[in-house]
Amino acid sequence: MSEQSNKKDTLKEIIKRLHEGGDPIKIKEEFKDLLKDTSTAEIAKVEEELIKEGMPREEIHKLCDVHIALFKESMEEKKVLAPPGHPIHILMEEHKLLLQFAEELKKIANKIENKDLVSAKEELGRLKQIEDSLKNSESHYIREENVLFPYLEKHGITQPPAVMWMEHDKIREIEKDLYELIATHEQVDFEHFVMDLNDRAVLLAETLSSHFYKENNILFPTGLKVITENEWPDIRKEFDELGYCPFTPEAAKIATEMAEKPVSQPGIEGMVAFETGNLDHEEVESIFSTLPVDVTFVDKDDTVRFFSETKERIFPRTKAVIGRKVQQCHPQKSLHVVNQILDDFKNGRKEVAEFWISLNGKFIHIRYFPVRNKSGDYLGCLEVTQDITDIKKIEGEKRLL
């Protein structure tokens, strides 16, 4: 058995002992030489293998702080920093500001402890600003969940991102409770409001501090080790497309050469290559047939080129209309409307035209969109028709299957 395999097995045994209630101090002393020479990527890999072998992800999450305490010295010695403009640098700068917001929240709670609603007006104004900043922080988590995590998973790092996502949801719940508390501060006893605000502020600060420590010292260094140099430009490009928090420092987003030269994804033989993936012919056709809307495409010369064959089309279409001028598909009395829509689209005066009608007991929403390429050139018109009868009846929330 190789030295690397021996090390991995020993690390597994250490984590198993922790989960069985072993004393972290004794374990750390017993394996201090090994722990000092352990990278964050190795820790992540071992935790991932343990989950695959049957250890519940929730258990890893539950004792994550214990793992960090055990490996802290090793992590801090090997901490990796990324330069300005790099996605990891941007995330870490946002971490600093979010921690500052959480700390200021605690200070406000302490400051208004002996005040009333009227005398705390200034602090409550700042409290609202912090609330807005926390709400705007959703962009931070979305970029991690939808860009960084998938890239980690491509390189076999699947469990640490899943654990971090669980913590994101925990943070969201804490923040949601905080927002609800702030929204009702004028309707409740102010003394109780201050007590509850302090409790939530402390919980949020502790949770963010623990979570960001894990990302800064485990997840991000692992990402920097496994994600290749030519992948980071694409990650930065996708970060840019999703957008940043209003408080994200401009200095952190400095455009770099890395960010200006994204690497395009290679196509797959026999498939249609899109910027966002690859699909074969059958998949494309089946997707259009599955959409809960009827789609018709008319090209730049006003010729009907395509329509989707959904199970229950609202307006009938036959293959005989393919190649026909769209004006010939409408009665004479409505031709002026059709031509006006197309003319507005071709000349850039409008980006949508919509109508809604009642038809056979159903409420139908009809929308037309100009289709343009990246240069803004007009390629045609897309008609999207949808039965929104049941959608109009929706109220409240449905979060369970």
Residue pairs with C-beta under 8 A, 6 or more apart in sequence:
7 34
7 38
7 42
8 42
8 45
8 46
8 49
10 31
10 34
11 34
11 38
11 42
11 43
11 46
12 46
12 49
12 50
14 27
14 31
14 35
14 70
15 46
15 47
15 50
15 67
16 50
16 55
17 27
18 24
18 27
18 63
18 66
18 67
18 70
19 55
19 59
19 63
24 66
24 69
24 70
27 70
28 35
28 70
35 70
35 71
35 73
35 74
36 73
36 74
36 77
37 74
38 71
38 74
39 74
39 78
39 221
39 225
40 71
40 74
40 75
40 78
40 217
40 218
40 219
40 221
40 222
40 225
41 157
41 221
41 222
41 225
41 226
43 67
43 71
43 218
44 157
44 159
44 160
44 218
44 219
44 222
45 156
45 157
47 60
47 67
47 159
47 160
48 156
48 157
48 158
48 159
48 160
50 60
51 57
51 60
51 159
52 159
57 159
57 162
57 163
57 166
60 159
60 163
61 163
61 166
61 167
64 163
64 214
65 210
68 75
68 213
68 214
68 217
68 218
72 217
75 217
75 218
75 221
76 217
78 221
79 216
79 217
79 221
80 220
80 221
80 224
80 225
81 89
81 92
82 88
82 89
82 92
82 220
82 224
83 89
83 256
84 251
84 252
84 254
84 256
85 236
85 252
85 253
85 254
85 255
85 256
85 258
85 259
86 232
86 236
86 256
86 258
87 143
87 147
87 148
87 232
87 235
87 236
87 239
88 220
88 223
88 224
89 252
90 239
90 244
90 248
90 252
90 253
91 140
91 143
91 144
91 148
91 215
91 220
92 216
92 220
93 248
93 249
93 252
94 137
94 140
94 245
94 247
94 248
94 252
95 212
95 215
95 216
97 133
97 247
97 248
97 249
98 134
98 137
98 140
98 208
98 212
99 205
99 208
99 209
99 212
101 130
101 133
101 134
102 201
102 204
102 205
102 208
102 209
103 205
104 126
104 130
105 127
105 130
105 197
105 201
105 204
105 205
106 198
106 201
106 202
106 205
108 123
108 126
108 127
108 130
108 197
108 201
109 194
109 197
109 198
109 201
110 198
111 123
112 120
112 123
112 124
112 194
112 197
113 194
113 198
115 123
116 190
117 124
117 185
117 186
117 190
120 190
124 185
127 182
127 197
128 182
131 178
131 179
131 182
133 245
133 246
133 247
134 175
134 178
135 175
135 179
136 245
136 246
136 247
137 245
137 247
139 242
139 243
139 244
139 245
139 248
140 245
141 168
141 171
141 172
142 242
143 238
143 239
143 242
143 244
144 164
144 168
144 215
145 165
145 168
146 238
146 242
147 235
147 238
147 239
147 242
148 161
148 223
148 235
149 161
149 164
149 165
151 223
151 227
151 231
151 235
152 158
152 160
152 161
152 219
152 222
152 223
152 226
152 227
153 161
155 226
155 227
156 226
157 222
157 223
157 226
160 218
160 219
160 222
161 219
164 211
164 214
164 215
164 219
167 207
167 211
167 214
168 211
170 207
171 204
171 207
171 208
171 211
174 200
174 203
174 204
174 207
175 204
177 200
178 197
178 200
178 201
178 204
181 193
181 196
181 197
181 200
182 197
184 193
185 193
185 197
227 235
230 263
231 263
232 258
233 258
233 259
233 260
233 261
233 262
233 263
234 262
234 263
234 265
236 256
236 258
236 259
236 262
237 259
237 262
240 259
244 253
264 275
265 273
265 275
265 277
267 273
267 278
268 278
270 280
271 278
271 279
271 280
272 278
272 279
272 280
272 281
272 284
279 287
288 295
288 308
288 309
288 310
289 308
289 309
289 310
289 311
290 310
291 308
291 310
292 310
292 386
293 308
293 310
293 384
293 385
293 386
294 307
294 308
294 310
294 313
294 314
294 315
294 317
294 383
294 384
294 385
294 386
295 306
295 307
295 308
295 382
295 383
295 384
296 304
296 306
296 307
296 308
296 317
296 382
296 383
296 385
297 304
297 305
297 306
297 307
297 371
297 380
297 381
297 382
297 383
298 304
298 305
298 326
298 342
298 380
298 381
298 382
298 383
299 305
299 379
299 380
300 346
300 378
300 379
300 380
302 325
302 326
302 327
302 342
303 323
303 324
303 325
303 326
304 321
304 322
304 323
304 324
304 325
304 326
304 329
305 322
305 323
305 380
306 322
307 317
307 321
307 322
309 317
314 359
314 362
314 364
314 385
314 386
314 387
315 385
321 329
326 338
326 342
326 381
327 335
327 338
327 339
330 338
341 350
341 353
341 368
341 381
342 381
343 349
344 350
344 353
345 351
345 353
345 368
345 370
345 378
345 381
346 370
346 378
348 376
350 370
351 369
351 370
352 367
352 368
352 369
353 367
353 368
354 365
354 366
354 367
354 368
355 365
355 366
355 367
356 363
356 364
356 365
356 366
356 388
357 363
357 364
357 366
358 364
361 389
362 387
362 389
363 387
363 388
363 389
363 392
364 385
364 386
364 387
364 388
365 385
365 386
365 387
365 388
366 383
366 384
366 385
367 383
367 384
367 385
368 381
368 382
368 383
368 384
369 381
369 382
369 384
370 378
370 380
370 381
370 382
371 378
371 379
371 380
371 381
371 382
372 378
372 379
373 379
